[in-house]
């Protein structure tokens, strides 16, 4: 039964290496959600994740003969660093089998913490199989990332700390779930000591192995899992963790990539810390639960489980955060292909900030633009905008939930324009990024020159950057250059740029 873990948690040896992570207020989120939001900052552990707790507790439980032979694990991330550091602290050799595809930063981190890295295979499953072979051959003790009682108990110390730090009323606790070690340990402790507290597991929508197991009342193996939240990318919930969780959880929530990205941004705005996607997963689940249940005035805790994010992943997170928070809508809009159409369309949008604008001339009848617009989250603002544009005669397709559009099409709107017999002049413009600046630029064009290409994306910089093409008869080039000198922002003519000649002209 889960209650047997309480004694193991109380006896766990984790504080030789782990720290009591702070329970931090999130005032901005609290005001937005109408609840008291607290973040349990496991990202502040020495290895930047909770994994150190379970790894150390397991290794500390080994007999002298087992310690002499050393330990081994298979991991491409946080568990690897936890095992390496725990073994080094106890003076035990450690072997960490990692896929050859593991980023160099994680390999270096494990080596710096004393682990001997063995690179094998192109996937975690191949690395795991090799680790099991080495275990049999060399007699190492295998340290499982989640499906081991000592690992589960070590992770459960997070719950023990939580109740010590906040003994007053807690309505609900949200815990990320991959293989289930953290959730099982915490849920077992919380439900034994404070059964009135609701405990929710939170999974990535594309790696929801616990939800699948609960739905079918047995463990199942997912055909594939998404890798964005790689810390929870597990095909099958652990056998022991499932036994505990099916008796102790109040429910499981799943979150999309966009919702996770929004939670990363929320965390940064409140703490100035950047969690990894799986580290922000619990917060994403909390926000979803509050929205679904309409909860107000409650005290809610999310476990911020780790911060080992690859730096290059931040581009994707920033791109998708506004969509996840429902602050940005992506629309495909059909407008007339004639001078002044862009300006009229921007006027139809009104004072809403335009976050993206992509367009390429196709024919003389219609233009199709890919536009991003800021909207008010949790309201009917998007429906109102779509309805208003429809009333003005525009064809509108809402693509805010269209994965292909968000991942690919937004970067591919363009190509060579058809031969219209009219000279195209390409210009690059920068202007201060503030509300109305884009419309001001369009208004300055006066409607004389038809726009044949337009690209703009707000990246949060001080200056907005626009690439714009104009159809200018060759005999009117001098007049166009004169007009360009009167634009409100500096203009650089890029018609001779080789990138334009290769891909756009």
Phi, psi and omega in degrees: 000153181303331185294342178293341179285339183300313179297318179297321179294316180297331182265359185297140177260095179237337192276004168293332182234325182276161176245158172284105186288144182290153172255109194252135174293147174239081189297323181294314178295321180301316180293319181294319185270349181071025179219160175278115183255128178238140179245123176271110196273069177290348175291351180265009173292161181304332177256015176065025173197165181290346189302335180300325183301303183294321181297315182292318181298321179293311184294324179294339181276352185288151177286163178304321181291323177293319178297323182298323181282341179093174183236160180217150173211165172242125182192152174245013186203238191294321180297322179301315181292322178296315180296315181299315182290319180297316180296319179298319179299325182266003178071033183245139177287145180229141176242126182244113178269123183232146175299150179297341181276000181297132178304144183303325183299325180283323177297314180298320181298318179294316180296320179295335179266012171098000181277143172269115186271130172244115179270123184209132176077173180251002181216166178297320182300320179292321178296320180296316180299320179292321178298321179293324176296316180293327177299314179293319186286317188257349179079020177294159170267125182276129179255102183288143182291339182207328191266060181212132183304320180290324176294314179300315181295320178299318178293330181295343177297341175299318179293320178301315177297317183303312181290332175289321183283330183223077183287347180287187185300130170235125182280313185207149177237136183243128189231131177291149182231124168244271172275344172104004183297311180296313182296319181295313180297315181291315182296320179300316182290312183298317183288335177281317185274319183225073187297341181285344179285129175283137181236122182240134168272147180233126181240154169291138184303326183265015176212043187271067183286329178289316179299318179298321180291319179294321180297323184262357180062027175197158178292135177231157178253123179291144180296323178201160178229150174286152185251003181299308174269074190295337179293343179236018183277079184239132183285327185220131178297148180296153180294310180288321180295323178294321178301320180285314187292324182295341180261345191236349179271148174270347179168169178233135176246147175240146184230146178279167176302317180297320179293324177293316179300320178297323179291326175299314179295318178302316181297316180299317183294331181268330188238347188062020174254151180244100178285158170289163182308315179292335177290335179262358186299317181298320178295320177301319178294321177301312181300320180294318180295317179300317181294317183291320187265347182066034183286137175221149175074014181264163173256119187236137182240131174244136178274113176272094201276342182188163182223027179270069183264137173291132186301321183292344178286343181297331178300312181294318181300313181297322181296323188261351186299317182294323177294319180295328179273359182060036176259351180227138174245143177250122185236145167254120188234135176260124180234160178295144178268086179202158180304138178092351183295321180298314182298315180296322179294316178298323177293325179293327177291328177086213186277003177296141178286133176269124183261342183200145180209112180233135183198147172218135180304133179243303179211185186274356185262305187229153174239139177248120182247144176255113189230138173253135184226135175287137178229169180272119182293151176069024180225183177264024184301316181295314179299321179295318179296313180299317179296317181296317179294322177297320178296334180270005174096006179271140170277127186232134173237121178281117182246022183297334179251014182269105186298318181297319180296317183286326183274325191235305191301323181302333181265359187241001179293113183158222183096184182283137176282148176295156182287103183263357182078005180244135181295134177254133176246125182259130182232145175246130187229140171239141178214155179302134183279097177210158182306133177090351184294319179295316178296322178300319178296314180296321179297328183290343183287339173077351176086003183282319185260125179289135179275128182248350179205141178206127175222126178212136174217126177280116179250016178080009180278171180289334182239136173275146182237130182234136168248125186222136176250140180239141173272111185233115175306142186301329180286352183247017182297321180297319179295321179296315180297323176296316179298320183298330179292342181258004173298150184289349181228155180299141182238133174246122179279124187244019186300330181269005180294129182298332178295322176294317181297323184285319193244345188233329190284000000 
